[in-house]
Amino acid sequence: MRVVVQRVSHASVTIDGTLKSQIGRGMLVLVGIEDADSQEDVDWLCHKLTMLRIFEDDNRSMNLDINQVEGDFLVVSQFTLHAMTKKGNRPSFIRAARPEHAIPLYEMFLKRLAEVSGRKVECGEFGADMKVELLNDGPVTIIIDTKNKE
């Protein structure tokens, strides 16, 4: 699994002109799933995101996790995170998992993240054409890939 995490002041997802979900302070998590991903990746990533200290303390150092700032998560599926651009100018998405594998893992990720973090987890809609709006706080943007844990 590959995620792009953005520390946000607020974020929202709109589908077909209708607000689907929104959060205030917290993390916008764009998540891409590939065929090699499993429940082990879900568990590792949920723990990593919960403990990730990207929020500022009183000294303006990134020392606080999402629980310490009482933040929330907005999770959006994004298969394009597995784009391959090595050859030509049109990205290939062959590494992205097919829906029959990705949807159950995405749903497991949403459930497990809420369990592990104890925080509210809002989401987009898998496979939908979504409009994501956010105010990146910092800016802070971090890429995490479960295949590069070392």
GUNU-774030 format. One record per residue: x, y negated, z of N, C-alpha, C, O in turn; residue in three letters. Coordinates in nm, 3 decimals. Example, Ala and Ser with C-alpha at 12.3 -4.5 7.8 and 13.67 -1.06 7.14 Angstrom:
NODE     n.x     n.y     n.z    ca.x    ca.y    ca.z     c.x     c.y     c.z     o.x     o.y     o.z rest
NODE   1.319   0.569   0.780   1.230   0.450   0.780   1.320   0.330   0.780   1.424   0.332   0.846  ala
NODE   1.285   0.225   0.708   1.367   0.106   0.714   1.290  -0.003   0.787   1.341  -0.114   0.804  ser
REM end
This chain:
NODE     n.x     n.y     n.z    ca.x    ca.y    ca.z     c.x     c.y     c.z     o.x     o.y     o.z rest
NODE   0.085   0.117   0.000   0.000   0.000   0.000   0.089  -0.123   0.000   0.195  -0.127   0.064  met
NODE   0.045  -0.220  -0.072   0.118  -0.345  -0.080   0.019  -0.456  -0.042  -0.092  -0.461  -0.094  arg
NODE   0.062  -0.544   0.048  -0.024  -0.655   0.086   0.052  -0.787   0.076   0.173  -0.793   0.094  val
NODE  -0.024  -0.889   0.046   0.023  -1.026   0.056  -0.058  -1.087   0.169  -0.181  -1.093   0.163  val
NODE   0.013  -1.132   0.271  -0.050  -1.189   0.391  -0.028  -1.339   0.390   0.085  -1.386   0.374  val
NODE  -0.135  -1.413   0.407  -0.123  -1.558   0.415  -0.185  -1.604   0.547  -0.299  -1.570   0.579  gln
NODE  -0.108  -1.681   0.622  -0.161  -1.742   0.744  -0.249  -1.857   0.699  -0.205  -1.946   0.627  arg
NODE  -0.376  -1.855   0.743  -0.471  -1.954   0.694  -0.539  -2.031   0.807  -0.555  -1.979   0.918  val
NODE  -0.577  -2.154   0.777  -0.662  -2.232   0.866  -0.808  -2.191   0.846  -0.889  -2.191   0.938  ser
NODE  -0.839  -2.155   0.720  -0.970  -2.098   0.686  -0.959  -2.031   0.549  -0.872  -2.065   0.469  his
NODE  -1.048  -1.937   0.523  -1.052  -1.869   0.394  -1.192  -1.815   0.372  -1.266  -1.789   0.467  ala
NODE  -1.228  -1.798   0.244  -1.360  -1.745   0.211  -1.358  -1.671   0.078  -1.268  -1.690  -0.004  ser
NODE  -1.458  -1.587   0.059  -1.477  -1.515  -0.067  -1.619  -1.542  -0.115  -1.716  -1.527  -0.041  val
NODE  -1.630  -1.582  -0.242  -1.758  -1.606  -0.305  -1.771  -1.512  -0.424  -1.678  -1.496  -0.502  thr
NODE  -1.889  -1.450  -0.437  -1.917  -1.359  -0.549  -2.045  -1.405  -0.617  -2.149  -1.420  -0.552  ile
NODE  -2.037  -1.428  -0.747  -2.153  -1.476  -0.825  -2.218  -1.598  -0.762  -2.341  -1.609  -0.758  asp
NODE  -2.136  -1.690  -0.712  -2.187  -1.814  -0.656  -2.240  -1.803  -0.514  -2.287  -1.903  -0.458  gly
NODE  -2.234  -1.684  -0.455  -2.285  -1.663  -0.320  -2.169  -1.634  -0.225  -2.084  -1.550  -0.253  thr
NODE  -2.167  -1.704  -0.112  -2.064  -1.682  -0.011  -2.079  -1.541   0.045  -2.183  -1.507   0.101  leu
NODE  -1.976  -1.459   0.030  -1.976  -1.321   0.081  -1.924  -1.315   0.223  -1.985  -1.252   0.310  lys
NODE  -1.811  -1.383   0.249  -1.753  -1.382   0.383  -1.657  -1.498   0.399  -1.609  -1.556   0.302  ser
NODE  -1.631  -1.532   0.527  -1.540  -1.641   0.555  -1.483  -1.624   0.695  -1.543  -1.561   0.782  gln
NODE  -1.365  -1.683   0.714  -1.302  -1.685   0.846  -1.246  -1.824   0.871  -1.228  -1.903   0.778  ile
NODE  -1.219  -1.852   0.997  -1.144  -1.972   1.033  -0.998  -1.933   1.040  -0.946  -1.872   0.947  gly
NODE  -0.932  -1.968   1.147  -0.790  -1.938   1.165  -0.766  -1.787   1.161  -0.841  -1.710   1.222  arg
NODE  -0.663  -1.746   1.089  -0.632  -1.604   1.084  -0.544  -1.568   0.967  -0.457  -1.645   0.926  gly
NODE  -0.568  -1.448   0.914  -0.488  -1.398   0.802  -0.577  -1.359   0.685  -0.676  -1.287   0.702  met
NODE  -0.541  -1.408   0.568  -0.598  -1.358   0.444  -0.505  -1.246   0.399  -0.385  -1.268   0.383  leu
NODE  -0.560  -1.126   0.379  -0.480  -1.010   0.342  -0.529  -0.960   0.206  -0.638  -0.906   0.194  val
NODE  -0.445  -0.980   0.104  -0.472  -0.925  -0.029  -0.409  -0.787  -0.031  -0.290  -0.774  -0.004  leu
NODE  -0.487  -0.682  -0.061  -0.436  -0.546  -0.049  -0.447  -0.472  -0.183  -0.551  -0.468  -0.248  val
NODE  -0.333  -0.412  -0.222  -0.326  -0.329  -0.342  -0.295  -0.186  -0.302  -0.206  -0.162  -0.220  gly
NODE  -0.367  -0.092  -0.360  -0.353   0.049  -0.326  -0.304   0.125  -0.449  -0.352   0.103  -0.560  ile
NODE  -0.207   0.215  -0.426  -0.158   0.300  -0.535  -0.187   0.446  -0.502  -0.223   0.478  -0.389  glu
NODE  -0.170   0.534  -0.600  -0.204   0.676  -0.583  -0.127   0.744  -0.471  -0.179   0.836  -0.408  asp
NODE  -0.006   0.700  -0.445   0.077   0.763  -0.342   0.035   0.724  -0.200   0.090   0.779  -0.104  ala
NODE  -0.058   0.633  -0.184  -0.098   0.586  -0.052  -0.190   0.687   0.018  -0.266   0.760  -0.045  asp
NODE  -0.179   0.687   0.152  -0.255   0.782   0.234  -0.297   0.716   0.364  -0.272   0.597   0.386  ser
NODE  -0.362   0.794   0.451  -0.402   0.744   0.581  -0.281   0.699   0.663  -0.291   0.607   0.744  gln
NODE  -0.169   0.764   0.644  -0.046   0.723   0.714  -0.009   0.578   0.680   0.031   0.501   0.768  glu
NODE  -0.024   0.541   0.552   0.003   0.403   0.511  -0.096   0.307   0.575  -0.059   0.199   0.620  asp
NODE  -0.222   0.347   0.579  -0.326   0.264   0.641  -0.293   0.238   0.787  -0.295   0.124   0.832  val
NODE  -0.263   0.344   0.862  -0.234   0.331   1.005  -0.112   0.242   1.029  -0.116   0.153   1.114  asp
NODE  -0.005   0.267   0.956   0.118   0.189   0.974   0.091   0.040   0.947   0.134  -0.047   1.023  trp
NODE   0.021   0.013   0.838  -0.004  -0.124   0.798  -0.097  -0.196   0.897  -0.075  -0.314   0.926  leu
NODE  -0.197  -0.129   0.947  -0.288  -0.191   1.044  -0.214  -0.229   1.171  -0.237  -0.337   1.227  cys
NODE  -0.126  -0.142   1.217  -0.046  -0.175   1.335   0.050  -0.291   1.306   0.066  -0.381   1.389  his
NODE   0.113  -0.290   1.191   0.206  -0.397   1.153   0.134  -0.531   1.148   0.185  -0.630   1.202  lys
NODE   0.018  -0.537   1.084  -0.055  -0.663   1.073  -0.101  -0.714   1.209  -0.097  -0.834   1.235  leu
NODE  -0.144  -0.624   1.295  -0.192  -0.663   1.427  -0.080  -0.722   1.512  -0.104  -0.815   1.589  thr
NODE   0.038  -0.670   1.498   0.151  -0.715   1.580   0.235  -0.824   1.514   0.326  -0.878   1.576  met
NODE   0.207  -0.856   1.389   0.286  -0.952   1.312   0.278  -1.090   1.377   0.170  -1.149   1.389  leu
NODE   0.392  -1.141   1.418   0.398  -1.269   1.490   0.427  -1.382   1.390   0.541  -1.421   1.369  arg
NODE   0.319  -1.432   1.330   0.334  -1.538   1.231   0.264  -1.667   1.272   0.258  -1.762   1.193  ile
NODE   0.211  -1.671   1.393   0.143  -1.792   1.440   0.234  -1.866   1.537   0.307  -1.804   1.615  phe
NODE   0.228  -1.998   1.532   0.320  -2.080   1.610   0.279  -2.090   1.757   0.161  -2.099   1.791  glu
NODE   0.380  -2.089   1.843   0.360  -2.114   1.985   0.373  -2.264   2.011   0.380  -2.343   1.917  asp
NODE   0.377  -2.302   2.138   0.387  -2.445   2.174   0.518  -2.509   2.128   0.527  -2.631   2.116  asp
NODE   0.619  -2.427   2.101   0.749  -2.478   2.054   0.761  -2.475   1.902   0.869  -2.498   1.847  asn
NODE   0.650  -2.448   1.835   0.644  -2.441   1.688   0.727  -2.328   1.630   0.773  -2.336   1.516  arg
NODE   0.747  -2.221   1.710   0.815  -2.101   1.663   0.709  -1.994   1.634   0.610  -1.984   1.706  ser
NODE   0.732  -1.916   1.530   0.637  -1.810   1.498   0.657  -1.695   1.596   0.735  -1.603   1.571  met
NODE   0.586  -1.701   1.708   0.599  -1.602   1.815   0.467  -1.537   1.853   0.466  -1.445   1.935  asn
NODE   0.357  -1.580   1.796   0.226  -1.531   1.839   0.162  -1.442   1.733   0.175  -1.466   1.613  leu
NODE   0.092  -1.337   1.780   0.019  -1.249   1.688  -0.126  -1.294   1.678  -0.166  -1.391   1.742  asp
NODE  -0.202  -1.225   1.599  -0.341  -1.266   1.570  -0.430  -1.261   1.693  -0.523  -1.341   1.705  ile
NODE  -0.404  -1.169   1.786  -0.483  -1.163   1.908  -0.455  -1.282   1.998  -0.546  -1.335   2.062  asn
NODE  -0.331  -1.322   2.004  -0.293  -1.433   2.091  -0.352  -1.566   2.048  -0.368  -1.656   2.130  gln
NODE  -0.385  -1.579   1.920  -0.447  -1.703   1.872  -0.596  -1.684   1.846  -0.663  -1.775   1.797  val
NODE  -0.647  -1.566   1.878  -0.789  -1.533   1.858  -0.831  -1.556   1.713  -0.936  -1.614   1.686  glu
NODE  -0.745  -1.510   1.621  -0.773  -1.524   1.478  -0.849  -1.406   1.423  -0.874  -1.308   1.493  gly
NODE  -0.887  -1.416   1.297  -0.961  -1.311   1.229  -0.891  -1.275   1.098  -0.800  -1.345   1.052  asp
NODE  -0.936  -1.166   1.038  -0.882  -1.119   0.911  -0.987  -1.135   0.801  -1.106  -1.115   0.823  phe
NODE  -0.942  -1.172   0.682  -1.022  -1.164   0.561  -0.943  -1.077   0.465  -0.834  -1.115   0.422  leu
NODE  -0.997  -0.960   0.432  -0.927  -0.862   0.348  -0.992  -0.859   0.211  -1.114  -0.845   0.199  val
NODE  -0.908  -0.871   0.107  -0.956  -0.872  -0.030  -0.878  -0.770  -0.111  -0.755  -0.775  -0.114  val
NODE  -0.947  -0.677  -0.176  -0.879  -0.579  -0.260  -0.825  -0.648  -0.385  -0.891  -0.734  -0.444  ser
NODE  -0.702  -0.609  -0.424  -0.640  -0.674  -0.539  -0.544  -0.576  -0.607  -0.426  -0.569  -0.572  gln
NODE  -0.596  -0.502  -0.704  -0.514  -0.403  -0.775  -0.398  -0.467  -0.849  -0.299  -0.399  -0.879  phe
NODE  -0.406  -0.595  -0.881  -0.300  -0.661  -0.958  -0.171  -0.673  -0.879  -0.068  -0.710  -0.937  thr
NODE  -0.172  -0.643  -0.750  -0.048  -0.645  -0.672   0.049  -0.537  -0.718   0.168  -0.542  -0.688  leu
NODE  -0.002  -0.438  -0.792   0.084  -0.331  -0.844   0.115  -0.351  -0.993   0.148  -0.255  -1.063  his
NODE   0.104  -0.474  -1.039   0.135  -0.503  -1.179   0.281  -0.475  -1.209   0.370  -0.508  -1.130  ala
NODE   0.305  -0.415  -1.323   0.441  -0.393  -1.372   0.461  -0.487  -1.491   0.381  -0.488  -1.585  met
NODE   0.567  -0.565  -1.484   0.590  -0.666  -1.588   0.725  -0.650  -1.658   0.774  -0.741  -1.724  thr
NODE   0.783  -0.533  -1.641   0.917  -0.509  -1.696   0.920  -0.515  -1.848   1.012  -0.573  -1.906  lys
NODE   0.821  -0.456  -1.913   0.819  -0.451  -2.058   0.709  -0.542  -2.112   0.595  -0.537  -2.065  lys
NODE   0.743  -0.624  -2.206   0.644  -0.710  -2.272   0.593  -0.819  -2.182   0.648  -0.847  -2.075  gly
NODE   0.484  -0.882  -2.226   0.428  -0.995  -2.154   0.291  -0.966  -2.093   0.237  -1.048  -2.019  asn
NODE   0.237  -0.849  -2.125   0.108  -0.812  -2.068   0.133  -0.715  -1.954   0.193  -0.609  -1.975  arg
NODE   0.088  -0.748  -1.832   0.113  -0.659  -1.718   0.046  -0.524  -1.734  -0.062  -0.512  -1.793  pro
NODE   0.112  -0.422  -1.683   0.055  -0.287  -1.679   0.014  -0.260  -1.534   0.086  -0.294  -1.440  ser
NODE  -0.101  -0.198  -1.518  -0.152  -0.169  -1.384  -0.159  -0.019  -1.359  -0.241   0.028  -1.281  phe
NODE  -0.073   0.056  -1.426  -0.076   0.201  -1.419  -0.048   0.253  -1.277  -0.092   0.363  -1.242  ile
NODE   0.024   0.176  -1.196   0.054   0.219  -1.058  -0.063   0.200  -0.963  -0.067   0.262  -0.857  arg
NODE  -0.157   0.115  -0.999  -0.273   0.090  -0.913  -0.362   0.215  -0.911  -0.385   0.278  -1.014  ala
NODE  -0.411   0.248  -0.793  -0.495   0.367  -0.778  -0.630   0.348  -0.846  -0.683   0.237  -0.852  ala
NODE  -0.682   0.457  -0.897  -0.817   0.457  -0.956  -0.918   0.441  -0.842  -0.889   0.476  -0.728  arg
NODE  -1.036   0.388  -0.873  -1.137   0.362  -0.769  -1.170   0.483  -0.681  -1.194   0.467  -0.561  pro
NODE  -1.172   0.604  -0.738  -1.209   0.722  -0.658  -1.108   0.749  -0.546  -1.143   0.813  -0.446  glu
NODE  -0.985   0.703  -0.561  -0.885   0.715  -0.455  -0.877   0.585  -0.373  -0.863   0.590  -0.251  his
NODE  -0.885   0.471  -0.441  -0.865   0.342  -0.375  -0.981   0.302  -0.283  -0.957   0.250  -0.174  ala
NODE  -1.104   0.324  -0.325  -1.218   0.279  -0.245  -1.221   0.344  -0.106  -1.237   0.272  -0.008  ile
NODE  -1.208   0.476  -0.095  -1.206   0.534   0.040  -1.093   0.481   0.128  -1.112   0.459   0.247  pro
NODE  -0.974   0.459   0.070  -0.862   0.405   0.147  -0.888   0.259   0.187  -0.854   0.218   0.298  leu
NODE  -0.945   0.182   0.098  -0.980   0.043   0.127  -1.079   0.038   0.242  -1.062  -0.041   0.336  tyr
NODE  -1.183   0.120   0.236  -1.283   0.123   0.343  -1.222   0.172   0.474  -1.257   0.121   0.581  glu
NODE  -1.133   0.269   0.467  -1.063   0.318   0.586  -0.976   0.207   0.644  -0.970   0.190   0.766  met
NODE  -0.909   0.131   0.558  -0.825   0.021   0.601  -0.907  -0.084   0.677  -0.864  -0.131   0.782  phe
NODE  -1.022  -0.120   0.625  -1.108  -0.219   0.690  -1.150  -0.172   0.829  -1.143  -0.247   0.926  leu
NODE  -1.193  -0.048   0.836  -1.239   0.008   0.964  -1.125   0.019   1.064  -1.138  -0.018   1.181  lys
NODE  -1.013   0.071   1.018  -0.898   0.093   1.106  -0.838  -0.040   1.155  -0.795  -0.051   1.270  arg
NODE  -0.835  -0.141   1.067  -0.781  -0.271   1.106  -0.866  -0.331   1.219  -0.811  -0.389   1.313  leu
NODE  -0.996  -0.319   1.210  -1.084  -0.369   1.316  -1.061  -0.293   1.446  -1.059  -0.352   1.554  ala
NODE  -1.044  -0.161   1.437  -1.020  -0.079   1.556  -0.888  -0.114   1.622  -0.881  -0.134   1.743  glu
NODE  -0.783  -0.120   1.542  -0.648  -0.143   1.596  -0.633  -0.285   1.650  -0.575  -0.305   1.757  val
NODE  -0.685  -0.383   1.579  -0.665  -0.522   1.616  -0.765  -0.573   1.720  -0.733  -0.661   1.800  ser
NODE  -0.884  -0.518   1.718  -0.989  -0.570   1.805  -1.043  -0.704   1.757  -1.116  -0.771   1.830  gly
NODE  -1.008  -0.743   1.637  -1.049  -0.871   1.580  -1.158  -0.850   1.476  -1.181  -0.739   1.430  arg
NODE  -1.224  -0.959   1.440  -1.323  -0.955   1.333  -1.249  -0.935   1.201  -1.148  -1.001   1.175  lys
NODE  -1.300  -0.845   1.118  -1.242  -0.820   0.986  -1.352  -0.842   0.882  -1.445  -0.763   0.870  val
NODE  -1.339  -0.950   0.809  -1.431  -0.979   0.698  -1.367  -0.925   0.571  -1.248  -0.894   0.569  glu
NODE  -1.446  -0.914   0.464  -1.389  -0.857   0.341  -1.458  -0.911   0.217  -1.564  -0.972   0.222  cys
NODE  -1.391  -0.884   0.106  -1.449  -0.910  -0.024  -1.527  -0.787  -0.065  -1.570  -0.708   0.019  gly
NODE  -1.546  -0.770  -0.195  -1.617  -0.653  -0.247  -1.528  -0.585  -0.350  -1.488  -0.646  -0.449  glu
NODE  -1.497  -0.459  -0.326  -1.405  -0.386  -0.412  -1.453  -0.392  -0.557  -1.568  -0.359  -0.587  phe
NODE  -1.364  -0.433  -0.646  -1.392  -0.434  -0.789  -1.473  -0.552  -0.840  -1.494  -0.564  -0.960  gly
NODE  -1.518  -0.639  -0.749  -1.599  -0.754  -0.791  -1.509  -0.867  -0.843  -1.390  -0.874  -0.811  ala
NODE  -1.569  -0.954  -0.923  -1.502  -1.076  -0.966  -1.523  -1.176  -0.853  -1.632  -1.232  -0.838  asp
NODE  -1.419  -1.198  -0.775  -1.430  -1.282  -0.655  -1.357  -1.414  -0.672  -1.256  -1.423  -0.743  met
NODE  -1.410  -1.514  -0.608  -1.343  -1.643  -0.597  -1.296  -1.654  -0.453  -1.376  -1.656  -0.360  lys
NODE  -1.164  -1.661  -0.436  -1.105  -1.667  -0.302  -1.055  -1.809  -0.280  -0.976  -1.862  -0.358  val
NODE  -1.102  -1.867  -0.172  -1.060  -2.002  -0.137  -0.991  -1.997  -0.002  -1.037  -1.929   0.090  glu
NODE  -0.879  -2.071   0.010  -0.806  -2.068   0.136  -0.728  -2.195   0.156  -0.696  -2.268   0.062  leu
NODE  -0.698  -2.220   0.282  -0.605  -2.326   0.318  -0.489  -2.256   0.387  -0.498  -2.220   0.504  leu
NODE  -0.379  -2.238   0.312  -0.261  -2.170   0.366  -0.198  -2.262   0.468  -0.167  -2.378   0.438  asn
NODE  -0.178  -2.211   0.588  -0.125  -2.288   0.700   0.025  -2.268   0.708   0.070  -2.161   0.750  asp
NODE   0.101  -2.368   0.670   0.247  -2.358   0.679   0.317  -2.423   0.562   0.372  -2.532   0.578  gly
NODE   0.319  -2.364   0.449   0.258  -2.237   0.412   0.337  -2.117   0.465   0.460  -2.119   0.473  pro
NODE   0.263  -2.014   0.501   0.323  -1.887   0.543   0.262  -1.778   0.455   0.142  -1.753   0.460  val
NODE   0.347  -1.713   0.376   0.306  -1.603   0.288   0.409  -1.493   0.300   0.529  -1.516   0.281  thr
NODE   0.362  -1.372   0.330   0.452  -1.259   0.353   0.404  -1.140   0.272   0.284  -1.112   0.266  ile
NODE   0.498  -1.070   0.210   0.467  -0.949   0.134   0.514  -0.829   0.214   0.627  -0.824   0.261  ile
NODE   0.424  -0.730   0.230   0.458  -0.607   0.301   0.422  -0.489   0.212   0.312  -0.484   0.156  ile
NODE   0.513  -0.395   0.197   0.489  -0.275   0.118   0.520  -0.153   0.205   0.630  -0.141   0.257  asp
NODE   0.422  -0.065   0.220   0.442   0.052   0.305   0.547   0.148   0.250   0.591   0.239   0.320  thr
NODE   0.586   0.131   0.127   0.690   0.215   0.068   0.830   0.160   0.099   0.931   0.223   0.065  lys
NODE   0.837   0.044   0.162   0.964  -0.018   0.200   0.963  -0.049   0.350   0.980  -0.164   0.390  asn
NODE   0.944   0.052   0.432   0.936   0.033   0.577   1.072   0.009   0.641   1.080  -0.046   0.751  lys
NODE   1.174   0.049   0.576   1.310   0.038   0.634   1.362  -0.103   0.624   1.474  -0.130   0.668  glu
REM end
